[in-house]
Amino acid sequence: MNNKMKTMNLLTKRIVMTKDIGIHGNLFGGTLMSWIDEAAAAYATEYCYTPNMVTVHVGELIFKKPLKAGQHLRIYGEVVKLGSSSVTMNIEARKYNVYSGNETIVCTTTITFVRIDDDGTPTPIGESVVRKHAERIIAIDLSELSVS
């Protein structure tokens, strides 16, 4: 596992069920897309301390490997940009091997959420979130310097 994989946050775990399988015997891509959006939305609302976040953009989804019924899936994310009213994350879905603990990336994407008010109008992310985000960035940068 490389250092990048270690720094991402575990957002959720799933087991691929028979009901999730498409006509080719693999996890249906739309189901995986839904799981990614749900996991990332939950993380965005926690990260920004507000339930009022909506998906505004999902980048290209790159499906790298298939998943079969019974396999385990983990979805990871990391915040890569915090705007005045938005948060953008890199997302990785990984197949998890319960015997070895190894993970294989099966899908990657970026996803952006915007904080909205009760009328659906974008509204600024709180200053406490901006400060905490800056502190996290500094901590990550310092940890990368000590590893080198």
Protein Blocks (a to p, Z undefined) as FASTA:
>chain_A
ZZklmmpccfbdcdddfklpcfkopacfklmmmmmmmmmmmmmmmmnopabbcdfbdcdd
ddfbdcdehiacddddddfbdcfkbccdddddddddfknopacdfbdcddddddddfkop
acdddfklmmmmmmmmmmmmmmmmmmZZ
